[in-house]
């Protein structure tokens, strides 16, 4: 073997070993406790918001023993107020209110949505609310924004704003058409998967988007575990989750990652999606661990 071929073989082997090592490095590498506020010297702290479901369907939740503490039925004023106070107390500034277009069309549900905005405006400080429209629908952007404006939701002090314009978010499952006026002067709309990143699955980390510096943070992910019908299963078998809750350690790591990246908006998935494994609300599985972790990790912002 010539010296030239020998060196080529050594170089090829080194490249191959490096490629293998890079492919096996997990995106879930633990991030050490932050020693100082990453936002020090910057104009503003991050906005912390959580996806919030007004009508979580516990009847279809696998392992139904995992429920909120205390339990509840419906979306009463007392539940709204309690949820907002609990979220605010652990550092959450507002919510992406997860609804479908039919919720806006239903008179009873729309009245409850409006009431949520009213109660959010009474919080001290004011609690931010932005609609996040989902469902497998094709929506005319201008019509949706005009409807929201006509119904007065954009007029509440609690309506979340970016650069002075009220925020409306569309899930990546929604197909948007540009028919009608899009309300540019009043609204800024954000489409998940285009403007803001798609929610990561499993152990994948999310990086801040070019639009608004938005980043997702999850507390857990049980989608790797499914029953025969493709429904998430095994809420109490976290060792086989794609992202176990792990007593808040994985959540803390993701939150530190977002803070270290100096994300402008941190979106937590979620406050109360009990089918996803990412729920923050105090519950029968791990009590108030996630809210405690969130409050502790956000303490770095006061330094």
C-alpha positions in Angstrom: 0.0 0.0 0.0 1.5 3.4 -1.0 1.8 6.2 1.6 -0.8 8.2 -0.4 -3.4 5.4 -0.3 -2.6 4.8 3.4 -3.3 8.4 4.3 -6.4 8.4 2.2 -7.7 5.4 4.0 -7.0 6.9 7.4 -8.7 10.1 6.4 -11.8 8.2 5.1 -12.0 6.2 8.4 -11.8 9.4 10.4 -14.6 11.0 8.4 -16.7 7.9 8.7 -16.3 7.8 12.5 -17.1 11.5 12.7 -20.3 11.0 10.7 -21.4 8.2 13.0 -20.7 10.2 16.1 -22.6 13.2 14.8 -25.6 11.0 13.8 -25.8 9.5 17.3 -25.6 12.8 19.2 -29.0 13.4 20.7 -30.8 16.7 20.4 -31.7 16.0 24.0 -28.2 16.7 25.4 -28.7 18.1 28.9 -28.1 21.8 29.2 -26.5 22.9 32.5 -28.4 25.3 34.8 -28.1 28.8 33.5 -25.9 30.9 35.7 -27.0 34.3 34.5 -29.9 35.8 32.6 -29.3 35.3 28.8 -31.5 38.3 28.1 -29.4 40.7 30.2 -28.7 43.8 28.2 -31.6 43.1 25.8 -34.7 45.3 25.5 -37.2 42.8 26.7 -37.8 39.5 28.4 -39.4 36.6 26.4 -43.2 36.4 26.2 -44.2 33.0 27.7 -47.4 31.6 26.3 -49.1 28.2 26.5 -51.5 26.4 24.2 -54.8 26.2 26.2 -57.8 24.0 25.4 -61.1 25.3 26.7 -62.9 22.0 26.4 -60.4 19.1 26.9 -62.1 15.8 26.1 -61.2 13.6 29.1 -63.6 10.9 27.9 -61.2 10.0 25.0 -58.0 10.4 27.0 -56.2 7.1 27.2 -55.4 6.2 30.8 -58.3 8.4 32.0 -57.0 8.2 35.5 -54.6 11.0 34.5 -56.8 14.0 35.1 -56.5 17.6 36.2 -56.3 18.5 39.9 -58.8 19.6 41.0 -61.1 18.0 38.4 -63.8 20.0 36.5 -66.5 19.8 33.9 -67.2 22.5 31.4 -65.6 26.0 31.1 -67.1 28.0 33.9 -66.0 31.5 35.0 -64.4 30.0 38.1 -62.4 27.6 36.0 -61.3 30.3 33.6 -60.2 32.5 36.5 -58.4 29.7 38.3 -56.6 28.6 35.2 -55.4 32.1 34.4 -54.2 32.7 37.9 -52.3 29.4 38.0 -50.7 30.1 34.7 -49.7 33.6 35.6 -48.3 32.6 39.0 -45.9 30.1 37.4 -44.7 32.6 34.8 -47.0 32.2 31.8 -48.0 35.6 30.3 -50.8 34.4 28.0 -52.4 31.6 25.9 -53.0 30.4 22.4 -56.7 29.6 22.8 -57.0 26.4 20.8 -60.4 26.4 19.0 -62.0 25.4 15.7 -64.0 27.7 13.4 -67.2 26.0 14.5 -66.6 27.2 18.0 -66.8 30.8 16.7 -70.0 29.9 14.9 -71.7 28.3 17.9 -73.4 31.0 20.0 -72.9 29.4 23.4 -69.2 28.6 22.8 -68.6 32.0 21.4 -70.1 33.6 24.4 -67.7 31.6 26.6 -64.7 32.7 24.4 -65.8 36.3 24.8 -66.1 35.8 28.5 -62.5 34.4 28.7 -61.3 37.6 27.0 -63.2 39.7 29.5 -61.8 37.8 32.5 -58.3 37.9 31.1 -58.5 41.7 30.8 -59.4 41.8 34.5 -56.2 40.0 35.6 -53.4 42.0 37.0 -51.3 42.2 35.0 -53.6 41.7 32.0 -53.4 38.1 30.6 -52.8 37.8 26.9 -55.1 35.8 24.6 -54.7 34.9 21.0 -57.0 32.6 19.0 -55.3 29.5 17.5 -57.6 28.1 14.9 -57.3 24.4 14.0 -59.2 21.7 12.2 -58.8 20.3 8.7 -60.4 23.3 7.0 -59.8 25.7 4.2 -60.4 29.2 5.5 -60.6 32.6 3.8 -58.1 34.7 5.8 -59.9 38.0 5.2 -63.3 36.6 6.2 -61.9 35.1 9.5 -60.2 38.3 10.5 -63.2 40.5 9.6 -65.4 38.2 11.7 -63.1 38.5 14.7 -63.0 42.2 14.3 -66.8 42.5 13.9 -67.4 40.4 17.0 -65.1 42.8 19.0 -62.5 40.2 20.2 -59.7 42.4 18.9 -61.0 45.3 21.1 -60.2 43.7 24.4 -57.1 44.9 26.2 -56.3 41.2 26.7 -56.1 40.5 22.9 -52.4 39.6 22.3 -50.5 42.0 20.1 -47.2 42.0 18.2 -45.9 45.4 17.1 -49.3 46.9 17.9 -51.3 44.5 15.8 -53.6 41.8 17.2 -52.4 38.2 16.8 -54.4 35.4 15.2 -52.7 32.0 14.8 -53.6 29.2 12.3 -52.5 25.6 12.9 -50.6 23.8 10.2 -53.6 21.7 9.5 -55.5 24.8 8.2 -55.3 25.7 4.6 -55.5 29.5 4.1 -56.8 31.4 1.0 -56.2 35.1 0.6 -59.7 36.1 -0.5 -61.2 39.2 1.1 -59.4 41.9 3.0 -56.8 40.5 5.4 -57.0 43.3 8.0 -53.3 44.2 7.8 -53.8 47.4 9.8 -55.5 45.6 12.8 -54.1 42.1 12.7 -50.9 40.1 12.2 -51.6 36.5 11.5 -49.2 33.6 12.0 -49.4 30.2 10.3 -47.7 27.4 12.1 -45.3 25.6 9.8 -44.8 28.7 7.7 -44.4 31.7 10.0 -43.8 29.8 13.3 -42.2 26.4 13.4 -44.2 23.2 13.4 -44.4 21.5 16.8 -41.4 19.2 17.2 -42.0 15.5 17.9 -40.1 13.3 20.3 -36.7 14.4 21.4 -36.3 17.0 18.7 -35.5 20.5 19.9 -37.1 23.5 18.3 -35.1 26.6 17.4 -36.5 30.2 17.3 -38.1 31.1 14.0 -37.1 34.0 11.8 -40.6 35.4 12.4 -40.9 36.8 15.9 -38.2 34.5 17.3 -40.9 32.0 18.3 -39.8 28.6 19.8 -41.8 25.6 21.0 -41.1 23.9 24.4 -42.7 20.5 25.4 -43.0 18.8 28.7 -43.4 15.3 27.2 -44.5 13.4 24.2 -46.3 10.0 24.3 -47.1 9.8 20.5 -44.6 7.0 20.1 -47.0 4.8 22.1 -50.2 4.0 20.3 -53.0 1.5 20.6 -54.5 -0.5 17.7 -56.5 2.6 16.6 -53.5 4.9 16.5 -54.5 6.7 19.7 -51.7 7.6 22.1 -51.4 5.0 24.9 -49.4 4.2 28.0 -49.6 7.5 29.9 -48.1 5.7 32.9 -45.3 3.9 31.0 -43.0 6.9 30.5 -40.0 4.8 29.8 -41.3 4.1 26.3 -42.4 7.6 25.5 -40.5 9.4 22.7 -40.0 12.2 25.3 -40.7 11.1 28.9 -41.9 13.7 31.4 -39.0 12.4 33.7 -40.2 14.4 36.7 -39.7 17.7 34.8 -36.1 17.2 33.8 -36.7 17.0 30.0 -39.0 20.1 30.2 -36.4 22.0 32.2 -33.8 21.1 29.6 -35.9 22.4 26.7 -36.8 25.5 28.5 -33.1 26.3 29.2 -32.4 25.7 25.5 -35.1 28.2 24.5 -33.8 30.8 27.0 -30.2 30.2 26.0 -31.2 30.9 22.4 -32.8 34.1 23.6 -36.2 33.3 22.0 -38.5 36.3 21.9 -41.7 34.2 22.3 -41.7 30.8 24.0 -44.7 28.7 23.3 -45.4 25.9 25.7 -47.2 22.8 24.4 -49.4 22.8 26.4 -51.4 23.7 29.6 -53.9 21.0 29.3 -53.6 18.7 26.3 -53.9 15.4 28.2 -53.7 13.2 25.1 -50.3 14.6 24.0 -48.3 14.0 27.2 -47.2 17.6 27.3 -49.7 18.9 29.8 -48.5 21.5 32.5 -51.7 21.7 34.5 -51.4 20.1 38.0 -52.7 16.5 37.5 -53.0 13.0 39.0 -49.8 11.7 37.3 -47.2 14.1 38.7 -49.1 16.7 40.6 -47.6 20.2 40.2 -44.1 19.2 39.1 -44.2 21.0 35.7 -45.5 24.3 37.1 -42.8 24.2 39.8 -40.1 23.5 37.2 -41.4 26.4 35.0 -41.4 28.9 37.9 -37.9 27.8 39.0 -36.3 28.0 35.5 -37.9 31.3 34.7 -36.3 32.7 37.9 -33.2 33.3 35.9 -35.0 36.2 34.2 -35.0 38.1 37.4 -31.2 38.1 37.7 
